[in-house]
């Protein structure tokens, strides 16, 4: 998978399968700003076999409930997947 070449996060949340021009809107809805003390990785126009292109957001050291994130973003990112990451592994996956 192409996104594997991008930075992995140890603990946090990854929102995957975002429409290519909606990643910044997802950040806004979640209240994540550039002033955050934690790393924020935003990928846009990443190749996707299912979507053609997609966006991915990786939020390191941020604790969010994947179900609540999915509920907040479902109108603008209906195909998204929210992954809870612990020690570099997906421990919970919620499809919007």
N, C-alpha and C positions, 0 to 999 in steps of 0.2 A: 504494500500500500504506500502511496506517495507520501502521505503525511507522517509516516514513520521516520522520515529524515528530519523532521522538525523536532524541536526540544520536547523531551518528555518531562512530565511533572511528577514529583514524588507524592504529594498529597494535595487534593483540591477537587475541582470540578471541571469537566470538559463538556462543552456543548458542541455537538457535531451535527452535520447534515443541515446546516443553515443555508437558506437561499443565498447566492453569492453576494448580493448587495444589502443584506439584512443584518450582518454581524454587528455593526455599530448600533443599530436599532435595538438589538438584543441586549447589548451592554447598557444602553440607556434605560431600558425597562427594568433591568436588574439593579440599577443604581450604582453600577461600577463606573468609576471615573478615573482619569489619568492620575489623580492625586492619591490613589490607593498606594499603600506601602508595599503591597504584594505584587509579584510579577503577573503581568497580564499579557498573554500571547494571542494576537488576533491574526488569523489567516483568512485571506479572501481569495477567491478565484482559484482554489485548489482543485485539481482534476478529480472527478468523481465518475465512476462507471454508471452509477444509478442516476445522478443528477446533471452530469456534464461538468458543472462547476459547483463548488459549495464553499461555505464559510465554516470555520472552526474557531471556537474561543476556548482558551485554556486559562484557568484561574488557579494559580498556585497559592497554597496556604490560606485559602478562603473556604469557610464552612458554609455551605448552602444545602438545603434539603432538595434533592433532585426532583421530587414530586412537586414541590412548590415552584421550583424554577420552570418545570414543564407547564404547569398551569398558567404562569405569568406570560410565557412566550408563545403559547399555542396559536394565537391569532396571526402572528407575524412569521412564525417558524413552525408550521404544522408538520413538517417532516423531520424535525430535529430529534436528536437523542441526547439525553443528559446522563453523563457518567460520573459517578463518585469514585475518586481515585484515592487509594491508600497504599503506601509503599510501592508506587509505580504500577499497581494493579487495579483493574476495574472491580470494585466490590459491589456496585449497584448500578443498574442501567435502567433508565426510564425513557420510554418512547413517548413523544408528545402526541 
